[in-house]
């Protein structure tokens, strides 16, 4: 039986999806709260939580993995500020709050923030 693969495509290629998630997560880590569509927020939540879990431990290996996605200043912020904040937490670093539809195209909107 054919099974569906996990994740949303957003009508983009793999590289474009990766760039979208990296860009959204960079904004989330900089501002701690962003507004986006509901589907993008749910997809971003999975990606961002993996990055925060990786940044909880300040090791060379974790810095190198984070450096594949983010700039050196962002990696430093993740490892020194964001990671230690969630050291004792087992997961669930993000919160999604649903908003009303967007006026122009009635897309479902949501606020995603760091807990």
N, C-alpha and C positions, 0 to 999 in steps of 0.2 A: 504494500500500500504506500502510495506517495505521501510523504510528510512535508509540511511547510518548514522552511528555514526560518530561524529566529532573526528578527530585526526588520526594520522598515527600509524601503528603498528610496522614498522621496522623489522618484523620477530622476535619479542621478546615477552616475557611474560610481564605482567603488571609491575611486580617488576623490571624487567630489563629495561623497558622503563623509569620508574621513576628514576632509578639510572643513566641512560644515560642523562636525562634532568637535573638532579641535578648536575652531573659532568660537563656538558657543561655550565650550568649557573654559576657554581663556577668559571670556567675558564674565562668566559665572564666578570664576576664582578671583577676578579683579574687583568685581562690584558686589559679590555675595548674593546678588538677587537680579534676575533678568526676566523679561516678559517675552514669550515666544508662543508658537502654536502648541497645542496640547500634545500632538504626536512627536514633535521635536523635543519637547520637554521630557517625555517619557523615555525617549531614546537617549537623550543627554544624561538623564539620571543614571542609567546603567553605566555609561562611559565614565562619567565624573566620579561615581563611587569606586570604580576600579582604580582610577588615578589617585584618589584620596587614600585608599587602602595601601597602594604602593608607596605613597609618600609618608606614611606613618613611621616607616623605618628609614632612618638616614644612613643608607649604605651606598657604596659606589654602584652596585648593581641596580638599585632602584633609581638612582640619579640617571644612569644611562638609559634605562627604559623610559623614564619621563622625558629625557632629552630628545627621544625620537619624535615626540609630539609637540613639545614646548620649547621656548627660548630659555637661555641660561638664567635670566632674571626670574622667569616664571617658575622654573624648577626650584630655584633658591627659595622663592616665596612659598611654594608648595611644601618643601621639606622643612623649612624653618618656622613657618607660621601656621599653615593649614593642617599639615600632618599631625603635629603635636597636640593641636586642639582636640583631635578625635582619637587620641591614643587609647583611652579607656573604652571608647564606644565600639560595639561589635559590628555596626553597620547602620544603614539608614542615615546617611550624612546629608541627604537632600530632601526637600519637601516640595510637593507640587500642589499649588492652589489654583483651582479652576476659576476662570473669569468668564464674562459674557462673550458673545461672538464679536469678531472684528467688524467694524462698520462697513468697510469697503467690500469685502467678499464673504462675510459671515463665517469666517474660519473660527473654529473653537480655539480660544486663547487660554493661556495658563501662565502663572508666575512660578518660577522655580527658584528656590533659595537654599542656601546652606543652613542647616539646623544649628 
